[in-house]
Amino acid sequence: MQIIREERKSKLTQRFAGNFFQTFSNTLDKGGKDF
C-alpha cells in the first residue's frame, strides 16, 4: 500500500511541475514580465 501511495504522490508532483513549467514557458514567450 505504501508503494502505491508514494507513486500517486509522485504523479501529483510531476503534474504540478509540468503545469508550472508550462506556465513559465508561456510567460517567457510573452516576454517574461510576470516573473
C-alpha positions as CSV (number, residue, x, y, z in Angstrom):
1,M,0.0,0.0,0.0
2,Q,2.8,2.4,0.8
3,I,4.3,2.0,-2.6
4,I,1.0,2.9,-4.3
5,R,0.7,6.0,-2.1
6,E,4.2,7.1,-3.0
7,E,3.6,6.5,-6.7
8,R,0.4,8.6,-6.5
9,K,2.2,11.4,-4.7
10,S,5.0,11.3,-7.3
11,K,2.4,11.6,-10.2
12,L,0.8,14.6,-8.5
13,T,4.2,16.2,-8.1
14,Q,5.0,15.6,-11.7
15,R,1.7,17.0,-12.9
16,F,2.2,20.1,-10.7
17,A,5.8,20.6,-12.0
18,G,4.5,20.1,-15.6
19,N,1.8,22.8,-15.1
20,F,4.3,25.2,-13.5
21,F,6.9,24.6,-16.3
22,Q,4.2,25.2,-19.0
23,T,3.1,28.4,-17.3
24,F,6.7,29.5,-17.0
25,S,7.3,28.8,-20.7
26,N,4.2,30.7,-21.7
27,T,5.4,33.6,-19.7
28,L,8.8,33.6,-21.3
29,D,7.1,33.5,-24.7
30,K,5.2,36.7,-23.7
31,G,8.4,38.4,-22.6
32,G,8.9,37.2,-19.1
33,K,7.2,40.2,-17.4
34,D,5.3,38.2,-14.8
35,F,8.4,36.6,-13.3
